[in-house]
Amino acid sequence: MLIMPEIGILLVSHVREIGDGVLRLLKEVAGDVTIKAAAGTEDNGVGTSFDRINEAVTSFEEPRIWAFYDLGSAKMNLDLVSETTDKNLEIQDVSFVEGAYVAAAMLQANASEDSIHSELKPLKIK
Amino acid sequence: MVDKIKKWLELFAAQLHEKKTYLSELDSAIGDGDHGNNMARGADFLLKSLDQSGDTSAVFKNAAMALLSKVGGASGPLYGSALLALSKKAGETDDRSEWIAAGAEAIAHRGKSEAGDKTMLDVWLPVQKALADGTLTHEKIDAFVAETKSLKAKKGRASYLGDRSVGHIDPGAQSSGYLFHAFLEAGADHA
C-alpha cells in the first residue's frame, strides 16, 4: 500500500496555462501526490499573485509543501508567503519543469528525501 | 496624520494613472513593458484600500495588500514589502526618514538588490538620506531618478541586456520618483 506522502507540490508560474500544463505533466508520474498550481494573476493575466499563492498554500493538507517557480518575481511572492504562513513552505531553487517532475516522480515512488535532494542538486539554478 | 498619508497614496495612485504609458515605454526599453499597466492596476486597488478605516499603520498595510494581490510583476512584491515595512515602522516612530529606511531595507531584502543595481532602490536610498538631512526637494527626486540612466542593470529582466541597459531610466526608479513627489506634495514628509 502506498503511504500518503507528507509533502505536497506547489507550482507557481506567471502564466495560468503553464501552471496547468506542468501540473498535467507531473500527474502522469505522480497520481497520488497532491500537486497544485498557483499561476497567473487573479484576472488570469501574466504575473503571479500573492493571494493566489497564499490560498493554494493554505489549502494543502500535507504538513510540508515543496514550491517550484518559473521566474524571479514568482520567487519574491513565494518568499513573502513563506514569511507569513504557518505552513512549512520549502522553496526549491531548481529548474521549474524538470525539477518539479523529478520531485513528483520520486515522491510517488516513496524515495527518501536525501535521494530526492541529490537528484535535484544538478538542477539547481542559483 | 492619517489624512496626509491617505493624500500621499491618493496622489501616487493618480500619478501612476497619468504616467501609465510613459512607465510602460520605459519598461519596454529594458524590461517586459508591463510596468505602467501593472502599476495602474495596482493604483485602482490601492485607492479602494484607502476607503477602509484605520490608523497610519493600517493604511499602509491595506495599501500593501492591494499591491501584493493586484500587481502581477516584481513591483507587486517589492512595493508590497516596502509598504508593509512602513506599516510596521509607523507604529514605532513618526520619523519619516526611519520609515523610508525601513522601506528601502525591505526592498533590498525582497529583491536581493543593492545600491547601484539600477533598481527602485537607487531612488529610495538617496531619498532616505536627503530626508534625514532635511534637504529633500522635488528637483532632487528628479535627479535621483535621472541618475539611474547611467547605471548598468544588475537585477531583473533589464540585467539580461547588460551594457545596453545603460542610457535608459529604470521604470521602478521612475515610479518610486512619483511616490516621493506625492510624498512631498501631500506634506507627508513631516508629522
Interface residues (C-beta under 8 A of the other chain):
Chain A: H14 G40 T41 E42 G45 V46 G47 T48 S49 F50 D51 G72 S73 M76 N77 D79 L80
Chain B: D34 N38 M65 L68 S69 K70 V71 G72 G73 A74 G76 P77 L78 G80 S81 R110 G111 G156
